[in-house]
Amino acid sequence: MKILVTGFPGQLAASFERIEDGSHCFHFASRSEIDVTDESGVRKAVGVGGFDTIINCAAYTAVDRAETEAEQAHLVNVVGPRNLAFAAADTGARLVHVSTDFVFGGGGASRPIPVDAVHSPLSVYGRTKSEGEGEVRAVLGEEALIVRTSWLHSAQGPSFVTTMLRLMATRDSIGVVADQVGSPTHVDTLSRSVLGLLEADARGTFHVTDAGVASWYDFAVCINEIASLKGILEKPITVEPITTEDYPTPAARPSYSVLDTTGTASVLDRSADHWRATLSASLDAVQRGIVTDRGN
């Protein structure tokens, strides 16, 4: 496949660069090269490039800031996917659009959310991502590949893991929300699964997460434990469970956003690794970086 990846060098786009092994021809485009909100620019870039596959990693992901920057979130998360869908339709390219668990509200849910569940976003970010999915389907129908994920993290760039490591290195204790539940997902899990779905010629909507369920508190406790054992943190700190009410944010978050990934596992013929295992691997990458820095 000749694949265009938008949104470089964001953590997901960068993951495709990190895992690519020469099996496909990738072109990684930053916003300065391809602004997904510019319809004519997108159509020209896709047409001239001769791409047969587009993976849209461009997204407005500042969840809280979106509450006051709704227009910008709409441009990137709604107009952008629509422009890419038109470009795909023009050229016959396949489009993979990456979406989020935030299209669901999670209120009252206690079982993994199926791919066809009714959307009930609680925030501007969630609403624009839901609308972006709708734009892609309106143009391409079920020919599009829409992949939702949750709680994405990596050792590179801003994520919950890197934020926790920074805070844990400078504090004796920290409070983390314990009444929001989901599935932490390493970015490489998502990128490898997207490629697997493409190679399987999958169409429609799929959920991709690492296995297992956690609260943000559980996730933070595990980061604290593993990072301390690996020597990334000098010592473990105290992690205290708090409620959503204790930590109000401009944007509401789903209380439950565990996604049903059985359809993905069936197509890929494999189950995802547990989030603790992928977290440990991610922290190994952090550890190698720290050792290198100290060696310098």
N, C-alpha and C positions, 0 to 999 in steps of 0.2 A: 504494500500500500504506500502511496505517496500522501503523507499526512501533514496537514496544517494544524498546528497547535497554537491557539490564541492565548493571551493572558500571560505570556512569559515576561519576567522571571518569577511569577507567583509560585507558591509552593507546589501546586498540582502540576502546572506546566513544567516546572523544573524537575519534578519526579519523572515525567516521561523522558526527559533528557538523560536523567540518571540511570534509568533501567533499560534504555534502548540498546539493543545488541546487534544492530545491523540488519535485522530481519525486515525492517521497513525503512522507508526514506522519510525522515522527519524534517519539517521546517518550523522553527519556533519563532513566533512573531510577538514582539512587544507592542504596547499601545502606540508607540511612536511610528511603528511600521504599519500596523493595521488597527485603526480605531473602530471597534465594532459598532459604534453609534453612527458612523458615517456610511450610509447605504451605498452610495456610488463607489466609495473607496473600497468597501468590502467586496462588492461585486467585481470590481476591476482586479483586485488582488487575487481573489479565488480563481477567476477566469484565466488571468495571465499565468498564474502559478501552475495550472494544470493539475490541481489536487483532486484525488478521488475520495479523500476522507478529510473531514474537518472535526477536530475535537475542541469544543468551546470551553476553555478554562477561564475566560475573561468574566469577571463578576464583581459586583459591588458587594463586599462582604462585611463592611463595618456596620454591624447589626444595630448598635445604639445610635450611631451618627446618622443612620438612614432615617431615623424619626424626624430629623430636622433637615435632611438633604434628600427628601423624597423624590424630587425631580431628577437628581443625578442617579439615584438608585434605579429609577424607572428607565432612564436612558440606557444604562449598562445592562440591567437585568431583564428588560422587556424589549426595548427597541433593538438592542444588540443581537439577541437570539433571533429576532424576526429577520434582521438583515442577513444574518448567516444562513437562515433557512431559505430565503429567497435566492441567495447565491448558490446554495446547494441545489435548489430546484433548477436554476439556470444551467448548471454544469453537469447535473447528474451525480454530484458527489454525495457521499453519505455524511450525515451530520450526527455527531454525538454531543448532546447538551447535558451538562452536569448540573444537577439540582440538589435539593436539600431536604432534610427532615423538617425544616421550619415551615414547609407548606402545610404541615399538620399542626393542630393545636394541642393534641395529646390529652385534652381534658377527659377524665374518666376512663382512658384507655389503660388496659393492664395486660394486653397480649400484643405481640409484634404486629405492626401496622401493615396491611397488605398494600400492594402497589396501586390498587384501584380504589382505595379509601377516599372519601370525600375530603377535599381540602378545606382547612379551617385556620388559615394563618392568623397569628396574633400580633404581628408586627409589620411595619412597612417592608422590611427585608423579606419576610416570608411571603407577603402579598405579591411583591414584585417578582420573586422567584416562581411563584405559582402562575402569575400572568405570563412570564417568559415561557414556561412549559406550554401554556395554551397557545401562544403565538407560533411556536415550533410545530405543534400538532395541526394548527389551522393551515399551515403552508404545506407540510410534508406528510401529514397523517401518521399512520403507523410505520411509515418508512423510516422515520426518525428513530434514533436510539437515545432515550432519556434515562439517565442514570442518577438516582438520588443516593446521597450518602449522609453521614452524620458525624459530628464531633471530630472533624478531620485534624490531624496533627502530624508534625514531623520535627526533626531535630534542626531543620534549617528554616529560618524566617519566623515571623510571629505566629505562635500557636499556644494553646493552653499549656503544653509541655514546657516550652521555652519561657513562657511567662512565669509558671510555677518555679522553675529552676532559678530564675532571676530573683524572685521574691524570697524563696527559701534560703538563698545564699546570704540574705541581708537581714533576716528576721528570726526571732526565736519562736514565734508562733504565727499561725495564719488561720483565718476562718474561711471555709469553703462550703458552698451550697450543697445540701444533702438531700433535697426534695425534688430534684430534677434528674430524671433517669434516661439514659440512652446507651449507645454503643460507641466507645472511642474507636476511631478508625485511623490506622496509619495511612499516609498519603500513597505509599507504594502499593498497599492493598488495592486502593481504588484504581491507580493507573494500570496495574497488571490486569485487573479484572476488566477494565474498559477494553484493553487490547484483546483479551480473551473473548469478550462478547463480540467484538468486531470480527475476529478471526472465525468465530462461529456463525457469522452472518446474522446475528440476533437483531430483531426489530422490536419496537415497543418500549415499555418502561420497566426498569429493573432497579432493585435496591442492592447496594454494596456497602457492607460494613464488616469490621472485624467481628469475630464471635464473642459472645458474652455480653453482660449487662452491668452497668455501673452508674452510680451517681457521680457528680463532679467531685464530691468529697472522697468517694472510693478511689477515683482516678488520682486525685492529689495525694492520698495516702500511699498509693502504690508508687507514684513518682518519687515521693520522699524516701520510701524504703529502698527502692532499687538504686536510686541515685546515690544514696548514702553507702550502700554496699559496694558500689562501683568506684567510690572515691570522687564522684563528681561534686558531691556536697561534703563539706568537712565533717558534718554531723547531722543526724536527723533532727528535725524541729517538731514542735507540736502542731498537729493539724486538727482543728476543731470543726465539728459539723455545725452549720448554721442553716437557717431557712431562707427561702426566697424573700420573705418579708424583711429579714434582717439585712438583706443586700439588694435594695431596690435598684433597678436599672431603667433607663428611658424606654427600652423595648422589652416587652414581655417575652418570656421563653416558654416553650412547651414543657409541661411537667413530666411528660412521658413521650419519648420519641424513638423507641426501639423499632426498627424497620424489619419487616419480614423479608428475608433474603433467600427463601427456599427456591424461588424461580431462578435466581442467579446460580445457586449451587447446582441446580439440575442442568442448566445449559453448560456450565463450566466443568461439570462432573467432578467437583471438589468442594470441600467445605473451607471456609475461611479460618485462619489461625485465630487463636484467642487474643483479645486485645492486650493482655498482660505480656504475652510473648512478643508481639510486635512493638510494644512499648520498650521492652528490654533491649530489643535490637536497635531501636531508635536511640536509646541512651548509650548503647555501645558506640554509635556514631559520634555522640556528644563527647564521650570519654576519649575517643581517639583524637578529637579536635583539641581537647584540653591538654592531653599528653603532648601533642605536637607544639602547642603554644608554650607550654612550660619548657619544652626542650629548646625552644628558641631563646 
